[in-house]
Amino acid sequence: MLGTIRRDGSPRVSPVEFFIFAGELYLGMIWQSYKAQDLQRDPRCMVMSTVHDRMLKDGEFKIAGIAAEVTDEAERQAWSAALLEHMGFSPENGGEPYHLFKIGILTASFAKVENADWFRLSWRAGDQAGLAHGG
């Protein structure tokens, strides 16, 4: 899921597929979709996994970041080729325009319940120690 900020300042939550390529988190989007327009206006965003049960059996993952639209044609083509190899799909093959954003990660966290105990990891940009574990 992707959280963005609407023109009026209220939140928007939209489904999104992400792809990690060359060590970076990318989001491809339909041309002129509301979520793409939100990111063009205000690049702050939240990417998070969906929660399937209240006990977090599969865990919950969240990333807060800043989106930057990718306009460099070589980078777009390299991302598209990697996506085609990995998923069998490439927006380049469709011939339709699309938006591509790279997310600069500010914070990341993961939470899961294991044997009735909370397991938490968190990271903030600039942390020297890496991930922090909390119970």
Contacts in CASP RR format, 6 or more apart in sequence:
PFRMAT RR
TARGET T0000
AUTHOR 0000-0000-0000
METHOD contacts of the structure
MODEL  1
MLGTIRRDGSPRVSPVEFFIFAGELYLGMIWQSYKAQDLQRDPRCMVMST
VHDRMLKDGEFKIAGIAAEVTDEAERQAWSAALLEHMGFSPENGGEPYHL
FKIGILTASFAKVENADWFRLSWRAGDQAGLAHGG
1 13 0 8 1.000
1 14 0 8 1.000
1 15 0 8 1.000
1 16 0 8 1.000
1 47 0 8 1.000
1 48 0 8 1.000
1 49 0 8 1.000
1 50 0 8 1.000
2 13 0 8 1.000
2 14 0 8 1.000
2 15 0 8 1.000
2 16 0 8 1.000
2 27 0 8 1.000
2 35 0 8 1.000
2 45 0 8 1.000
2 46 0 8 1.000
2 47 0 8 1.000
3 11 0 8 1.000
3 12 0 8 1.000
3 13 0 8 1.000
3 14 0 8 1.000
3 35 0 8 1.000
3 45 0 8 1.000
3 46 0 8 1.000
3 47 0 8 1.000
3 48 0 8 1.000
4 11 0 8 1.000
4 12 0 8 1.000
4 14 0 8 1.000
4 35 0 8 1.000
4 38 0 8 1.000
4 39 0 8 1.000
4 42 0 8 1.000
4 44 0 8 1.000
4 45 0 8 1.000
5 11 0 8 1.000
5 12 0 8 1.000
5 38 0 8 1.000
5 41 0 8 1.000
5 42 0 8 1.000
5 44 0 8 1.000
6 12 0 8 1.000
6 34 0 8 1.000
6 38 0 8 1.000
7 38 0 8 1.000
7 41 0 8 1.000
12 34 0 8 1.000
12 35 0 8 1.000
12 38 0 8 1.000
14 33 0 8 1.000
14 34 0 8 1.000
14 35 0 8 1.000
16 27 0 8 1.000
16 28 0 8 1.000
16 29 0 8 1.000
16 35 0 8 1.000
16 47 0 8 1.000
17 27 0 8 1.000
17 28 0 8 1.000
18 25 0 8 1.000
18 26 0 8 1.000
18 27 0 8 1.000
18 47 0 8 1.000
18 103 0 8 1.000
19 25 0 8 1.000
19 26 0 8 1.000
19 27 0 8 1.000
19 28 0 8 1.000
19 79 0 8 1.000
19 82 0 8 1.000
19 83 0 8 1.000
19 86 0 8 1.000
19 87 0 8 1.000
20 26 0 8 1.000
21 78 0 8 1.000
21 79 0 8 1.000
21 82 0 8 1.000
21 83 0 8 1.000
22 78 0 8 1.000
22 82 0 8 1.000
24 102 0 8 1.000
24 103 0 8 1.000
24 104 0 8 1.000
25 47 0 8 1.000
25 63 0 8 1.000
25 102 0 8 1.000
25 103 0 8 1.000
25 104 0 8 1.000
25 105 0 8 1.000
26 70 0 8 1.000
26 79 0 8 1.000
26 100 0 8 1.000
26 101 0 8 1.000
26 102 0 8 1.000
26 103 0 8 1.000
27 47 0 8 1.000
27 67 0 8 1.000
27 100 0 8 1.000
27 101 0 8 1.000
27 103 0 8 1.000
28 91 0 8 1.000
28 98 0 8 1.000
28 99 0 8 1.000
28 100 0 8 1.000
28 101 0 8 1.000
29 35 0 8 1.000
29 36 0 8 1.000
29 98 0 8 1.000
29 99 0 8 1.000
29 100 0 8 1.000
29 101 0 8 1.000
30 36 0 8 1.000
30 98 0 8 1.000
30 99 0 8 1.000
31 96 0 8 1.000
31 97 0 8 1.000
31 98 0 8 1.000
31 99 0 8 1.000
32 99 0 8 1.000
33 99 0 8 1.000
36 99 0 8 1.000
36 101 0 8 1.000
39 45 0 8 1.000
39 67 0 8 1.000
39 69 0 8 1.000
39 99 0 8 1.000
39 101 0 8 1.000
40 69 0 8 1.000
43 66 0 8 1.000
43 67 0 8 1.000
43 68 0 8 1.000
44 64 0 8 1.000
44 65 0 8 1.000
44 66 0 8 1.000
44 67 0 8 1.000
45 64 0 8 1.000
45 65 0 8 1.000
45 66 0 8 1.000
45 67 0 8 1.000
45 103 0 8 1.000
46 62 0 8 1.000
46 63 0 8 1.000
46 64 0 8 1.000
46 65 0 8 1.000
47 62 0 8 1.000
47 63 0 8 1.000
47 65 0 8 1.000
47 103 0 8 1.000
48 60 0 8 1.000
48 61 0 8 1.000
48 62 0 8 1.000
48 63 0 8 1.000
49 58 0 8 1.000
49 59 0 8 1.000
49 60 0 8 1.000
49 61 0 8 1.000
49 62 0 8 1.000
51 59 0 8 1.000
51 60 0 8 1.000
52 58 0 8 1.000
55 113 0 8 1.000
56 111 0 8 1.000
56 112 0 8 1.000
56 113 0 8 1.000
57 112 0 8 1.000
57 113 0 8 1.000
58 112 0 8 1.000
59 110 0 8 1.000
59 111 0 8 1.000
59 112 0 8 1.000
59 113 0 8 1.000
60 110 0 8 1.000
60 111 0 8 1.000
60 112 0 8 1.000
61 108 0 8 1.000
61 109 0 8 1.000
61 110 0 8 1.000
62 107 0 8 1.000
62 108 0 8 1.000
62 109 0 8 1.000
62 110 0 8 1.000
63 103 0 8 1.000
63 105 0 8 1.000
63 107 0 8 1.000
63 108 0 8 1.000
64 105 0 8 1.000
64 106 0 8 1.000
64 107 0 8 1.000
64 108 0 8 1.000
65 103 0 8 1.000
65 104 0 8 1.000
65 105 0 8 1.000
65 106 0 8 1.000
65 107 0 8 1.000
66 103 0 8 1.000
66 104 0 8 1.000
66 106 0 8 1.000
67 101 0 8 1.000
67 102 0 8 1.000
67 103 0 8 1.000
67 104 0 8 1.000
68 101 0 8 1.000
68 102 0 8 1.000
68 103 0 8 1.000
68 104 0 8 1.000
69 99 0 8 1.000
69 100 0 8 1.000
69 101 0 8 1.000
70 76 0 8 1.000
70 79 0 8 1.000
70 100 0 8 1.000
70 101 0 8 1.000
70 102 0 8 1.000
76 92 0 8 1.000
76 100 0 8 1.000
77 92 0 8 1.000
79 100 0 8 1.000
80 90 0 8 1.000
80 91 0 8 1.000
80 92 0 8 1.000
81 90 0 8 1.000
81 92 0 8 1.000
83 89 0 8 1.000
83 90 0 8 1.000
83 91 0 8 1.000
84 90 0 8 1.000
84 92 0 8 1.000
84 93 0 8 1.000
91 98 0 8 1.000
105 125 0 8 1.000
106 124 0 8 1.000
106 125 0 8 1.000
107 122 0 8 1.000
107 123 0 8 1.000
107 124 0 8 1.000
107 125 0 8 1.000
108 122 0 8 1.000
108 123 0 8 1.000
109 120 0 8 1.000
109 121 0 8 1.000
109 122 0 8 1.000
109 123 0 8 1.000
110 120 0 8 1.000
110 121 0 8 1.000
110 122 0 8 1.000
111 118 0 8 1.000
111 119 0 8 1.000
111 120 0 8 1.000
111 121 0 8 1.000
112 118 0 8 1.000
112 119 0 8 1.000
112 120 0 8 1.000
113 119 0 8 1.000
117 135 0 8 1.000
118 134 0 8 1.000
118 135 0 8 1.000
119 133 0 8 1.000
119 134 0 8 1.000
119 135 0 8 1.000
120 133 0 8 1.000
120 134 0 8 1.000
120 135 0 8 1.000
121 131 0 8 1.000
121 132 0 8 1.000
121 133 0 8 1.000
121 134 0 8 1.000
122 131 0 8 1.000
122 132 0 8 1.000
122 134 0 8 1.000
123 130 0 8 1.000
123 131 0 8 1.000
123 132 0 8 1.000
END
